Amino acid sequence: MESKVEGHSIGADDYLVKPFQSEEILAKVKAQLERSHRIHAEIVRLLQTSSGRAVEPQLVAVLPAPAPLPLTPAEERVFWEVIQGYTNKQISDRLFISPRTVQAHLGSIFSKLQLENRAQLVRFALERGYKPPQT
């Protein structure tokens, strides 16, 4: 029981107890894929909505820049990776940090920005005009 709680607390999406049947793992994989597709579809919808807005060209220069993010540099790197739709594992690989560290940064980001999940984080960034830094 403790290992299940610990696994979820460090970012596990699901837990499988041995012995298990192949149908069980297949159902869990399908559920995760469907969840991932729903999140991706929401991100695409938000991007289309934000880029589809008609804005008068002369107003673009007048719009204020978004407020600086109240995040540490490490949290900000995770923030931008999440905004681009990467999973915790992908972020971990891209930033050369552990998945547990990614999860810890996400928890801190959610707390500082008073958000509850990744979809809210993406919406937050899009609605406030945050753009990923140019690399």
NORPENOR-V772885 format. One record per backbone hydrogen bond with DSSP energy under -0.5 kcal/mol. CO is the residue of the C=O (numbers start at 0). NH is the residue of the N-H. Records with the same first field share a line. If there is no record, write none. Layout:
CO=NH + NH
//
This chain:
0=4
1=5
2=6
3=7
4=8
5=9
6=11
7=10
20=23 + 24
21=25
22=26
23=27
24=28
25=29
26=30
27=31
28=32
29=33
30=34
31=35
32=36
33=37
34=38
35=39
36=40
37=41
38=42
39=43
40=44
41=45
42=46
43=47
44=48
45=49
46=50
47=51
49=52
52=54
55=58 + 59
56=59 + 60
58=62
68=70
71=75
72=76
73=77
74=78
75=79
76=80
77=81
78=82
79=83
80=85
81=84
86=90
87=91
88=92
89=93
90=94
91=95 + 96
97=101
98=102
99=103
100=104
101=105
102=106
103=107
104=108
105=109
106=110
107=111
108=112
109=113 + 114
110=113
116=120
117=121
118=122
119=123
120=124
121=125
122=126
123=127
124=129
125=128
//
